[in-house]
C-alpha cells in the first residue's frame, strides 16, 4: 500500500495518541475525599483527604487547614535511604507540620486509625500522620515516597507494631515532594525549611 503524506500523518497521530492522552490525565478526587492545596515556594502539592475510610484522622487534618494553622508551617524533615544509619527498617518520607508560632492553638491528640481498620496503606504519595505513642497524633504529617509497607499496622518501623494512620494521597505535585526530599539536610533535618505558604481547601487552578 502506498503511504501518502496525509495517510502518514494520520498513522503517526494514531501512534502518538496513547502517549498524548496519558499525559493529559489529571487525577481527581474520589467519593468522600476533600481536596486540599499546599502552596510552597517550590510549587503546589495537591492532596485528597479521605473522610470516609478514616473519619477521625481526615477530619483532624481538615480542621487544622480550616483554622489556618498549616499556613506558616514548614516541611522540615526528610528521610532518605542514606540518613537512617541506626534504623534496620528504612523508609522514605518528607515530614511537615503546623505554624510553630501558633502551636498553643493545636487541637487535642486523636485516636490512631490503623491501616487494618481503614483499609488504606502507605503507598507512593500517601499522606499519613506522624506520631510518637499511639493516640498521640496532632498536627504533624508525612508524605510517602515509594511504597512503605513497614509503616502499616504490623510493620516493623514502629516498635509498638501499630503503624501510622494513612488518611490521604497526593494527586498532584509529587515532583515537588521529591524536590523537597532532595534538598540539603543535616541528618534528617533540612538546612533550610520549606515554608507552607498556605494550606486551603479546593482544587484551585
Backbone torsions as a table, in degrees:
resi	resn	phi	psi	omega
1	UNK	NA	132.6	178.9
2	UNK	-77.7	131.3	-177.8
3	UNK	-97.6	101.9	178.5
4	UNK	-73.9	162.5	178.9
5	UNK	-55.3	-41.8	-178.4
6	UNK	-67.7	-38.1	179.2
7	UNK	-68.2	-38.3	178.8
8	UNK	-60.4	-43.7	-179.9
9	UNK	-65.6	-37.3	178.8
10	UNK	-64.4	-44.4	179.2
11	UNK	-65.5	-40.3	179.6
12	UNK	-64.0	-40.3	179.5
13	UNK	-64.7	-40.9	179.7
14	UNK	-63.8	-38.8	-179.3
15	UNK	-66.5	-33.7	-177.9
16	UNK	-85.6	-15.2	-172.9
17	UNK	-54.5	-46.5	-178.9
18	UNK	-59.9	-39.1	-179.7
19	UNK	-65.5	-44.6	180.0
20	UNK	-63.9	-44.5	-179.4
21	UNK	-62.0	-42.0	-179.2
22	UNK	-63.1	-37.5	-178.6
23	UNK	-68.6	-22.3	-176.5
24	UNK	-93.8	-3.1	-180.0
25	UNK	-68.6	127.1	178.5
26	UNK	-117.6	115.6	179.9
27	UNK	-60.9	142.1	178.9
28	UNK	-126.1	168.0	-178.3
29	UNK	-71.2	152.5	174.1
30	UNK	-94.8	170.5	177.3
31	UNK	-56.9	134.1	178.2
32	UNK	86.2	2.8	178.1
33	UNK	-101.1	144.1	174.1
34	UNK	-111.3	135.5	-179.0
35	UNK	-88.4	139.3	175.9
36	UNK	-135.4	138.9	176.5
37	UNK	-111.9	126.4	170.7
38	UNK	-101.4	120.0	177.7
39	UNK	-97.0	128.2	176.1
40	UNK	-130.1	163.6	177.0
41	UNK	-62.3	-18.5	179.5
42	UNK	-88.8	-13.1	-176.2
43	UNK	136.7	178.0	-176.1
44	UNK	-97.5	149.9	175.3
45	UNK	-119.7	120.9	-179.1
46	UNK	-96.5	127.7	-176.7
47	UNK	-118.5	147.2	171.1
48	UNK	-118.6	118.3	-175.5
49	UNK	-99.3	123.7	-178.5
50	UNK	-83.3	113.0	-178.4
51	UNK	-99.6	0.8	-178.5
52	UNK	-103.1	-53.7	-177.8
53	UNK	-66.5	-36.3	-179.8
54	UNK	-133.8	76.1	-173.6
55	UNK	-63.2	-35.0	-178.5
56	UNK	-69.8	-49.5	-177.0
57	UNK	-69.8	-42.6	178.5
58	UNK	-61.3	-45.4	179.7
59	UNK	-65.2	-36.0	178.5
60	UNK	-61.7	-48.0	179.9
61	UNK	-61.1	-43.4	-177.0
62	UNK	-67.0	-31.1	178.7
63	UNK	-72.0	-29.7	172.8
64	UNK	-67.6	-39.7	176.4
65	UNK	-62.0	-50.3	-176.3
66	UNK	-64.4	-30.2	179.6
67	UNK	-83.4	-3.0	179.8
68	UNK	73.4	20.7	-173.7
69	UNK	-84.5	-14.7	175.6
70	UNK	-87.8	-24.5	174.8
71	UNK	-63.2	126.4	-173.6
72	UNK	90.3	-4.3	172.9
73	UNK	-78.9	-171.5	-178.3
74	UNK	-147.9	159.4	157.8
75	UNK	-90.9	124.8	-171.3
76	UNK	-130.5	-17.0	-175.9
77	UNK	-125.0	136.0	176.8
78	UNK	-130.4	131.1	-179.3
79	UNK	-115.1	119.9	-177.0
80	UNK	-123.6	167.6	178.3
81	UNK	-60.8	-19.8	-173.7
82	UNK	-98.2	-7.3	-176.0
83	UNK	-117.3	31.3	178.5
84	UNK	-128.1	55.3	-173.1
85	UNK	-62.2	-24.5	-176.4
86	UNK	-99.1	4.7	-177.1
87	UNK	-107.7	123.1	176.0
88	UNK	-70.0	-35.1	177.8
89	UNK	-102.9	116.4	-174.9
90	UNK	-106.3	144.3	-177.0
91	UNK	-130.5	173.1	174.2
92	UNK	-134.4	114.6	179.0
93	UNK	-149.7	164.2	162.7
94	UNK	-118.5	147.3	-175.9
95	UNK	-123.8	139.7	178.3
96	UNK	-137.0	176.3	-179.4
97	UNK	-165.5	-173.3	-173.3
98	UNK	-75.9	170.5	174.6
99	UNK	-63.0	117.0	-174.9
100	UNK	-67.4	-25.5	177.9
101	UNK	-67.2	-17.1	-177.6
102	UNK	-111.1	17.9	-172.5
103	UNK	-65.1	-20.9	175.1
104	UNK	-66.6	-15.3	179.1
105	UNK	-94.1	2.7	180.0
106	UNK	-61.6	147.3	-179.9
107	UNK	-82.2	168.6	179.9
108	UNK	-64.9	152.7	177.2
109	UNK	-58.3	155.9	-177.5
110	UNK	-115.0	161.3	176.0
111	UNK	-69.9	145.9	179.5
112	UNK	-77.6	120.0	172.7
113	UNK	-95.6	103.6	-173.1
114	UNK	-72.9	157.9	-179.7
115	UNK	-66.2	-26.4	178.0
116	UNK	-71.1	-23.6	178.3
117	UNK	-86.2	-42.9	-174.5
118	UNK	-84.0	-26.9	-175.2
119	UNK	81.3	2.0	176.2
120	UNK	-92.4	147.6	-176.5
121	UNK	-131.8	164.6	-176.2
122	UNK	-86.7	88.6	179.7
123	UNK	-105.5	176.6	177.2
124	UNK	-57.3	124.0	179.8
125	UNK	87.1	2.1	179.0
126	UNK	-69.9	139.8	175.5
127	UNK	-100.4	132.7	-173.7
128	UNK	-146.6	160.9	-179.2
129	UNK	-90.9	133.3	172.5
130	UNK	-77.2	152.3	179.5
131	UNK	-159.7	164.5	167.7
132	UNK	-101.4	-94.1	175.1
133	UNK	-72.9	160.1	172.2
134	UNK	-57.5	148.1	178.4
135	UNK	62.8	31.4	180.0
136	UNK	-119.4	-1.6	-175.9
137	UNK	-65.4	141.5	177.6
138	UNK	-129.7	-89.4	-173.9
139	UNK	-111.1	-21.1	-173.6
140	UNK	-73.2	139.9	-177.8
141	UNK	-140.0	165.4	176.0
142	UNK	-142.0	160.7	178.4
143	UNK	-121.7	128.8	-179.4
144	UNK	-76.9	142.0	172.4
145	UNK	-117.0	107.0	-170.0
146	UNK	83.6	163.9	178.9
147	UNK	-69.1	136.3	-176.4
148	UNK	-130.5	70.3	-176.4
149	UNK	-62.9	-22.3	-179.6
150	UNK	-72.3	-6.8	175.6
151	UNK	-92.2	-8.8	175.6
152	UNK	-75.2	165.8	175.0
153	UNK	-58.7	135.1	-176.5
154	UNK	90.7	-9.7	178.0
155	UNK	-73.5	161.1	-172.7
156	UNK	-94.9	0.3	-178.1
157	UNK	-67.1	-38.9	-180.0
158	UNK	-104.6	132.8	-173.6
159	UNK	-61.0	-29.4	-178.0
160	UNK	-79.6	-9.6	174.7
161	UNK	74.5	5.4	-175.7
162	UNK	-91.4	-8.0	176.4
163	UNK	69.7	-162.5	-176.2
164	UNK	-124.7	164.3	-175.8
165	UNK	-93.7	98.8	173.2
166	UNK	-72.4	133.1	-175.1
167	UNK	-143.5	6.3	-179.8
168	UNK	-171.3	-173.3	-177.1
169	UNK	-153.3	153.9	174.0
170	UNK	-81.8	126.5	176.5
171	UNK	-113.1	2.5	175.1
172	UNK	-171.1	136.7	177.3
173	UNK	99.8	19.7	176.0
174	UNK	-64.1	-24.0	174.3
175	UNK	-64.6	-33.7	177.1
176	UNK	-70.4	-41.3	177.0
177	UNK	-57.4	-46.3	-179.3
178	UNK	-69.0	-33.1	177.5
179	UNK	-66.4	-37.5	176.3
180	UNK	-65.0	-43.8	-179.7
181	UNK	-61.0	-30.3	-175.2
182	UNK	-84.8	-4.0	-177.1
183	UNK	-72.6	154.4	-178.3
184	UNK	-58.9	137.8	-177.9
185	UNK	-142.0	155.2	171.3
186	UNK	-104.7	107.2	-170.2
187	UNK	66.1	-125.2	-179.5
188	UNK	-100.5	6.4	-175.3
189	UNK	-113.8	128.8	-175.7
190	UNK	-61.0	139.8	173.9
191	UNK	-62.1	-39.6	176.8
192	UNK	-127.4	112.7	180.0
193	UNK	-60.3	148.8	177.2
194	UNK	-96.6	113.8	-176.0
195	UNK	-66.0	143.7	164.7
196	UNK	-93.8	100.0	-175.6
197	UNK	-64.7	-41.1	179.2
198	UNK	-157.4	151.7	172.5
199	UNK	-133.2	113.5	-173.6
200	UNK	-135.5	154.6	176.0
201	UNK	-75.5	154.5	174.1
202	UNK	102.2	154.3	-178.1
203	UNK	-74.3	-30.4	-179.2
204	UNK	68.2	-159.5	-178.5
205	UNK	-140.7	NA	NA
